[in-house]
Amino acid sequence: MDDLLGLDPGYRQEQGHDGGWHVRQIAAWRAVKDYTCPGCGRTIPPGMAHLVTWRSDSIFGDEAAGADRRHWHQPCWSNRRQDGLY
């Protein structure tokens, strides 16, 4: 999974108070279904740009962590870092 992510300009790795994260920007045109943001519990509707995140330091590896990825509103992800959520 990591090999291809290095070619994605919307991808980055972040280190936070809660560990390491893979963070990928999802463009509005690529958002094709409803997701529930774990930060606010609200729906991210199709056509809304957002972030998808998963652990980069999982003891089970990237494949297992990728299966647990979550879709976030950008502000919710930013506030999570401040509030200690997730």
C-alpha positions as CSV (number, residue, x, y, z in Angstrom):
1,M,0.0,0.0,0.0
2,D,2.8,2.5,0.9
3,D,4.5,2.1,-2.4
4,L,1.6,3.6,-4.4
5,L,0.8,6.3,-1.8
6,G,4.2,7.9,-2.4
7,L,3.0,8.8,-5.9
8,D,-0.2,10.5,-4.6
9,P,0.2,14.2,-4.2
10,G,-2.8,14.3,-1.7
11,Y,-1.1,11.9,0.6
12,R,1.0,12.7,3.7
13,Q,2.1,11.1,7.0
14,E,1.4,12.9,10.2
15,Q,2.8,12.3,13.7
16,G,0.4,13.4,16.5
17,H,-0.2,13.0,20.2
18,D,-2.0,9.8,19.3
19,G,0.7,8.2,17.1
20,G,1.5,8.1,13.5
21,W,-1.1,8.4,10.7
22,H,-1.5,8.1,7.0
23,V,-3.6,11.0,5.7
24,R,-5.0,11.2,2.2
25,Q,-7.1,14.0,0.7
26,I,-10.1,12.9,-1.1
27,A,-11.2,15.3,-3.9
28,A,-14.9,16.1,-4.2
29,W,-15.2,14.3,-7.5
30,R,-13.7,11.1,-5.9
31,A,-16.2,11.1,-2.9
32,V,-18.9,8.9,-4.3
33,K,-20.8,7.7,-1.2
34,D,-21.9,8.7,2.3
35,Y,-19.4,8.3,5.1
36,T,-19.8,9.1,8.8
37,C,-17.1,11.4,10.3
38,P,-15.8,10.0,13.6
39,G,-15.1,13.5,14.8
40,C,-18.6,14.9,14.7
41,G,-20.8,12.0,13.9
42,R,-22.2,13.8,10.9
43,T,-22.4,12.5,7.3
44,I,-19.8,13.3,4.7
45,P,-22.1,13.3,1.6
46,P,-21.0,12.3,-1.9
47,G,-19.3,15.2,-3.7
48,M,-17.7,16.7,-0.5
49,A,-13.9,16.8,-0.3
50,H,-12.6,15.2,2.9
51,L,-9.7,13.2,4.4
52,V,-9.3,9.5,4.9
53,T,-6.9,8.4,7.7
54,W,-5.4,5.2,9.1
55,R,-2.7,4.3,11.5
56,S,0.9,4.3,10.2
57,D,2.3,2.7,13.3
58,S,-0.1,-0.3,13.7
59,I,1.5,-3.4,15.2
60,F,-0.6,-5.3,12.7
61,G,0.9,-3.5,9.7
62,D,-0.4,-1.1,7.1
63,E,-2.8,-3.6,5.4
64,A,-4.7,-4.3,8.6
65,A,-4.6,-0.6,9.6
66,G,-5.9,0.3,6.1
67,A,-8.9,-1.9,6.6
68,D,-9.8,0.3,9.6
69,R,-9.4,3.6,7.8
70,R,-11.9,6.4,8.6
71,H,-13.2,9.4,6.6
72,W,-13.0,12.8,8.3
73,H,-14.1,16.3,7.6
74,Q,-11.0,18.4,7.4
75,P,-11.9,20.7,10.4
76,C,-12.8,17.6,12.5
77,W,-9.4,16.0,11.8
78,S,-7.6,19.3,12.8
79,N,-9.7,19.6,16.0
80,R,-9.0,16.0,16.9
81,R,-5.4,16.9,17.2
82,Q,-6.2,19.6,19.7
83,D,-8.9,17.8,21.6
84,G,-7.2,14.5,21.9
85,L,-10.0,12.7,20.1
86,Y,-9.5,9.3,18.3
